[in-house]
Amino acid sequence: MKVLFLNPEQYVGWEDEPSNHELRLPILNCGMVREHRDYCYQRVLKAAGRAVMDREILTLVEEFQPDLVNNSTTWPNQSVGSGLLHAIMGRGVPVYTQVWDTFLEPAPKHFVRQARS
């Protein structure tokens, strides 16, 4: 199986993020993955913007042709958008999205409002 990992970089480098240790590495070590690629989407989003990030992800999907895209979320306004995920699935590639919750308290109202826009 070929897997494309869409990795967040929320608090530390993506290799040290909980999503790497709790999701990505167990998948890689399960014995079913023969090839994989990693894309740190949150780093690209912050540096170059959503349009560049989306274009790079779609290009990677088209060139790598994964059997599965593994999408790990981050803050709602910095995660991969549902439109892009639907575009990937429209190309016949299944997407698994792991939603992480790191808030110790409910999100502030201004943060939730930004995430919905």
Residue, then its C-alpha position, 0 to 999 in steps of 0.5 A: m500500500k502507498v500512503l500519503f501523510l498530510n502532517p500538521e506542525q502545530y507545536v513542534g516539528w512534525e516529526d515530534e508531533p503527537s500525530n506522528h507518534e500516535l498515528r503515522l509511525p504505527i501505520l508505517n510499522c504495521g507491515m502493510v505500507r510499502e511506500h509513503r510520502d510526507y507533506c507538512y501542510q501546515r508549514v506550507l500554509k503558513a509560509a506560502g498560503r492555502a492556494v499553494m498548499d492545495r496545489e502542491i497536495l493535488t500535484l503530489v496525489e497525482e504524481f505519487q498515486p497513493d492508495l490512501v491519504n492520511n490527513s491529520t488535522t490541526w487548528p480548524n482554520q489551518s487544517v486541509g480544507s474539505g474542498l481539497l479532500h473532496a477533490i482527492m476523493g474525486r480522483g478515486v483516492p480514499v482519505y482517512t482524516q484523524v481529528w485531534d482535540t488539543f483544547l483544554e477548554p472550549a475554543p474561544k468564540h473568535f477562533v470558532r468564528q474564524a474557522r467557519s469562514 
